[in-house]
Amino acid sequence: MRLHILAVGVARGTPEGSLTDDYIGRAKAIGKRAGFTNVEVVEVPVSKLRESRSRIREEGERLAARIPQGAHAIFLDAKGKGMTSEDFAEALAALRDAGARDLVFLIGGPDGLDPGPAVKASRSLAFGPQIWPHLLVRAMLAEQVYRAFTILSGHPYHRA
């Protein structure tokens, strides 16, 4: 299964971007052993439109255009459901084992996320009830993906 993190904003040159790159690199290295053929982060630019709803809509359209056909989508949203790292790993394994070809995580920009009616998420995932900066969410998700892969492959990184 291929895993895609589609995110609004450019993280290059930021501390969060460096952290994300580190965990994505680790995930790629161990992911193949866990049945994940690729892990990538795809960035779309933040909209420059003046009105918030218009910005969210434009960013959502940009994200939606990058979703592979037939992909399983998960939205990152503070109103979503939290999961333990073990549950997250199990969810990834269940999708992989069910034959999902692509799994897409969608992270909105500073104003939020709305990829439009054509994109249906199977779930919304939250890293707690707090609102986190979108670049930090990207780094947190990258770490959790790496952690999930280590859990699935029996690597000692996860010691809960």
C-alpha atoms as a printed R data frame, in Angstrom:
    type eleno elety resid chain resno       x      y      z
1   ATOM     1    CA   MET     A     1   0.000  0.000  0.000
2   ATOM     2    CA   ARG     A     2   1.159  3.510 -0.767
3   ATOM     3    CA   LEU     A     3   0.735  6.170  1.907
4   ATOM     4    CA   HIS     A     4   0.336  9.834  0.956
5   ATOM     5    CA   ILE     A     5   0.250 12.850  3.234
6   ATOM     6    CA   LEU     A     6  -1.380 15.682  1.286
7   ATOM     7    CA   ALA     A     7  -0.916 18.973  3.074
8   ATOM     8    CA   VAL     A     8  -1.514 22.679  2.596
9   ATOM     9    CA   GLY     A     9   1.553 24.864  3.012
10  ATOM    10    CA   VAL     A    10   5.253 24.603  2.374
11  ATOM    11    CA   ALA     A    11   7.353 23.224  5.225
12  ATOM    12    CA   ARG     A    12  10.753 23.439  3.494
13  ATOM    13    CA   GLY     A    13  13.239 25.331  5.650
14  ATOM    14    CA   THR     A    14  11.169 25.107  8.835
15  ATOM    15    CA   PRO     A    15  11.939 23.078 11.968
16  ATOM    16    CA   GLU     A    16   8.652 21.207 11.451
17  ATOM    17    CA   GLY     A    17   9.659 20.429  7.878
18  ATOM    18    CA   SER     A    18  12.989 19.003  9.005
19  ATOM    19    CA   LEU     A    19  11.261 16.865 11.612
20  ATOM    20    CA   THR     A    20   8.700 15.652  9.066
21  ATOM    21    CA   ASP     A    21  11.453 14.769  6.585
22  ATOM    22    CA   ASP     A    22  13.332 12.823  9.260
23  ATOM    23    CA   TYR     A    23  10.323 10.695 10.195
24  ATOM    24    CA   ILE     A    24   9.257 10.188  6.568
25  ATOM    25    CA   GLY     A    25  12.773  8.985  5.759
26  ATOM    26    CA   ARG     A    26  12.626  6.546  8.663
27  ATOM    27    CA   ALA     A    27   9.150  5.386  7.629
28  ATOM    28    CA   LYS     A    28  10.292  4.742  4.062
29  ATOM    29    CA   ALA     A    29  13.227  2.691  5.316
30  ATOM    30    CA   ILE     A    30  11.118  0.388  7.490
31  ATOM    31    CA   GLY     A    31   7.791  0.596  5.672
32  ATOM    32    CA   LYS     A    32   8.598 -1.934  2.981
33  ATOM    33    CA   ARG     A    33   9.013 -4.612  5.670
34  ATOM    34    CA   ALA     A    34   5.534 -3.729  6.909
35  ATOM    35    CA   GLY     A    35   3.965 -3.874  3.429
36  ATOM    36    CA   PHE     A    36   3.976 -0.155  2.603
37  ATOM    37    CA   THR     A    37   5.671  0.408 -0.730
38  ATOM    38    CA   ASN     A    38   5.945  4.195 -0.531
39  ATOM    39    CA   VAL     A    39   5.433  7.096  1.839
40  ATOM    40    CA   GLU     A    40   5.311 10.628  0.503
41  ATOM    41    CA   VAL     A    41   4.387 14.142  1.502
42  ATOM    42    CA   VAL     A    42   2.745 16.264 -1.182
43  ATOM    43    CA   GLU     A    43   2.402 19.987 -0.535
44  ATOM    44    CA   VAL     A    44  -0.037 22.404 -2.104
45  ATOM    45    CA   PRO     A    45   0.352 26.163 -1.650
46  ATOM    46    CA   VAL     A    46  -1.673 28.185  0.827
47  ATOM    47    CA   SER     A    47  -4.372 30.154 -0.969
48  ATOM    48    CA   LYS     A    48  -3.893 33.894 -1.307
49  ATOM    49    CA   LEU     A    49  -7.608 34.649 -1.581
50  ATOM    50    CA   ARG     A    50  -8.896 37.256  0.883
51  ATOM    51    CA   GLU     A    51 -11.949 35.525  2.321
52  ATOM    52    CA   SER     A    52 -11.448 32.547  4.669
53  ATOM    53    CA   ARG     A    53 -14.116 30.242  3.174
54  ATOM    54    CA   SER     A    54 -12.767 30.935 -0.312
55  ATOM    55    CA   ARG     A    55  -9.227 30.091  0.833
56  ATOM    56    CA   ILE     A    56 -10.361 26.829  2.420
57  ATOM    57    CA   ARG     A    57 -12.331 25.883 -0.705
58  ATOM    58    CA   GLU     A    58  -9.425 26.641 -3.073
59  ATOM    59    CA   GLU     A    59  -6.934 24.723 -0.898
60  ATOM    60    CA   GLY     A    60  -9.378 21.817 -0.675
61  ATOM    61    CA   GLU     A    61  -9.697 21.696 -4.447
62  ATOM    62    CA   ARG     A    62  -5.907 21.630 -4.758
63  ATOM    63    CA   LEU     A    63  -5.706 18.741 -2.284
64  ATOM    64    CA   ALA     A    64  -8.569 16.837 -3.924
65  ATOM    65    CA   ALA     A    65  -6.837 17.068 -7.310
66  ATOM    66    CA   ARG     A    66  -3.824 15.206 -5.880
67  ATOM    67    CA   ILE     A    67  -5.748 12.235 -4.442
68  ATOM    68    CA   PRO     A    68  -5.102  9.003 -6.368
69  ATOM    69    CA   GLN     A    69  -8.186  7.392 -7.897
70  ATOM    70    CA   GLY     A    70  -9.853  5.025 -5.418
71  ATOM    71    CA   ALA     A    71  -7.700  6.106 -2.473
72  ATOM    72    CA   HIS     A    72  -8.868  5.641  1.086
73  ATOM    73    CA   ALA     A    73  -8.942  9.117  2.714
74  ATOM    74    CA   ILE     A    74  -8.487 10.178  6.339
75  ATOM    75    CA   PHE     A    75  -8.904 13.816  7.365
76  ATOM    76    CA   LEU     A    76  -6.781 15.343 10.131
77  ATOM    77    CA   ASP     A    77  -9.234 17.371 12.175
78  ATOM    78    CA   ALA     A    78  -9.370 18.522 15.815
79  ATOM    79    CA   LYS     A    79 -12.990 17.297 15.876
80  ATOM    80    CA   GLY     A    80 -11.949 13.840 14.721
81  ATOM    81    CA   LYS     A    81 -11.454 10.745 16.816
82  ATOM    82    CA   GLY     A    82  -8.207 10.127 18.657
83  ATOM    83    CA   MET     A    83  -6.475  6.772 18.495
84  ATOM    84    CA   THR     A    84  -3.730  5.093 20.438
85  ATOM    85    CA   SER     A    85  -0.569  4.370 18.490
86  ATOM    86    CA   GLU     A    86  -1.396  0.679 18.590
87  ATOM    87    CA   ASP     A    87  -4.909  1.298 17.228
88  ATOM    88    CA   PHE     A    88  -3.449  3.521 14.509
89  ATOM    89    CA   ALA     A    89  -1.012  0.752 13.508
90  ATOM    90    CA   GLU     A    90  -3.858 -1.773 13.464
91  ATOM    91    CA   ALA     A    91  -5.978  0.529 11.275
92  ATOM    92    CA   LEU     A    92  -3.139  0.899  8.757
93  ATOM    93    CA   ALA     A    93  -2.586 -2.875  8.758
94  ATOM    94    CA   ALA     A    94  -6.308 -3.537  8.264
95  ATOM    95    CA   LEU     A    95  -6.411 -1.261  5.219
96  ATOM    96    CA   ARG     A    96  -3.246 -2.847  3.832
97  ATOM    97    CA   ASP     A    97  -4.604 -6.348  4.416
98  ATOM    98    CA   ALA     A    98  -7.949 -5.444  2.804
99  ATOM    99    CA   GLY     A    99  -6.060 -4.613 -0.379
100 ATOM   100    CA   ALA     A   100  -6.216 -0.819 -0.284
101 ATOM   101    CA   ARG     A   101  -3.791  0.487 -2.882
102 ATOM   102    CA   ASP     A   102  -3.524  4.068 -1.593
103 ATOM   103    CA   LEU     A   103  -4.113  5.685  1.777
104 ATOM   104    CA   VAL     A   104  -4.280  9.470  1.859
105 ATOM   105    CA   PHE     A   105  -4.094 11.705  4.909
106 ATOM   106    CA   LEU     A   106  -5.369 15.232  4.278
107 ATOM   107    CA   ILE     A   107  -4.077 18.172  6.326
108 ATOM   108    CA   GLY     A   108  -5.636 21.568  5.756
109 ATOM   109    CA   GLY     A   109  -3.990 24.949  6.051
110 ATOM   110    CA   PRO     A   110  -4.216 27.599  8.751
111 ATOM   111    CA   ASP     A   111  -7.929 28.166  8.065
112 ATOM   112    CA   GLY     A   112  -9.014 24.532  8.038
113 ATOM   113    CA   LEU     A   113  -9.856 21.749  5.617
114 ATOM   114    CA   ASP     A   114 -12.661 21.291  3.092
115 ATOM   115    CA   PRO     A   115 -11.752 19.137  0.091
116 ATOM   116    CA   GLY     A   116 -15.295 19.394 -1.257
117 ATOM   117    CA   PRO     A   117 -18.150 16.943 -1.664
118 ATOM   118    CA   ALA     A   118 -16.307 14.677 -4.092
119 ATOM   119    CA   VAL     A   119 -13.870 13.554 -1.362
120 ATOM   120    CA   LYS     A   120 -15.353 11.258  1.258
121 ATOM   121    CA   ALA     A   121 -13.246 10.423  4.280
122 ATOM   122    CA   SER     A   122 -13.683  7.120  6.039
123 ATOM   123    CA   ARG     A   123 -12.705  8.844  9.264
124 ATOM   124    CA   SER     A   124 -11.332 11.994 10.811
125 ATOM   125    CA   LEU     A   125  -8.289 11.667 13.020
126 ATOM   126    CA   ALA     A   126  -7.384 14.046 15.855
127 ATOM   127    CA   PHE     A   127  -4.239 14.386 17.910
128 ATOM   128    CA   GLY     A   128  -6.292 15.405 20.924
129 ATOM   129    CA   PRO     A   129  -8.915 18.122 21.307
130 ATOM   130    CA   GLN     A   130  -6.436 20.966 20.943
131 ATOM   131    CA   ILE     A   131  -5.893 22.908 17.747
132 ATOM   132    CA   TRP     A   132  -2.357 22.292 16.465
133 ATOM   133    CA   PRO     A   133  -0.447 24.317 13.861
134 ATOM   134    CA   HIS     A   134  -0.814 22.604 10.496
135 ATOM   135    CA   LEU     A   135   2.948 22.207 10.029
136 ATOM   136    CA   LEU     A   136   3.263 20.599 13.454
137 ATOM   137    CA   VAL     A   137   0.383 18.216 12.653
138 ATOM   138    CA   ARG     A   138   2.367 17.114  9.617
139 ATOM   139    CA   ALA     A   139   5.390 16.294 11.785
140 ATOM   140    CA   MET     A   140   3.202 14.542 14.369
141 ATOM   141    CA   LEU     A   141   1.529 12.440 11.672
142 ATOM   142    CA   ALA     A   142   4.891 11.523 10.143
143 ATOM   143    CA   GLU     A   143   6.089 10.340 13.564
144 ATOM   144    CA   GLN     A   144   2.929  8.286 14.109
145 ATOM   145    CA   VAL     A   145   3.274  6.682 10.679
146 ATOM   146    CA   TYR     A   146   6.859  5.734 11.506
147 ATOM   147    CA   ARG     A   147   5.769  4.467 14.928
148 ATOM   148    CA   ALA     A   148   2.987  2.394 13.330
149 ATOM   149    CA   PHE     A   149   5.445  0.813 10.922
150 ATOM   150    CA   THR     A   150   7.788 -0.067 13.797
151 ATOM   151    CA   ILE     A   151   4.883 -1.628 15.717
152 ATOM   152    CA   LEU     A   152   3.854 -3.681 12.686
153 ATOM   153    CA   SER     A   153   7.396 -4.863 11.999
154 ATOM   154    CA   GLY     A   154   8.319 -5.636 15.630
155 ATOM   155    CA   HIS     A   155  10.955 -2.899 15.849
156 ATOM   156    CA   PRO     A   156  11.742 -1.752 19.426
157 ATOM   157    CA   TYR     A   157  11.105  1.974 18.803
158 ATOM   158    CA   HIS     A   158   7.620  1.764 20.356
159 ATOM   159    CA   ARG     A   159   7.927  0.907 24.036
160 ATOM   160    CA   ALA     A   160   4.462  1.586 25.446
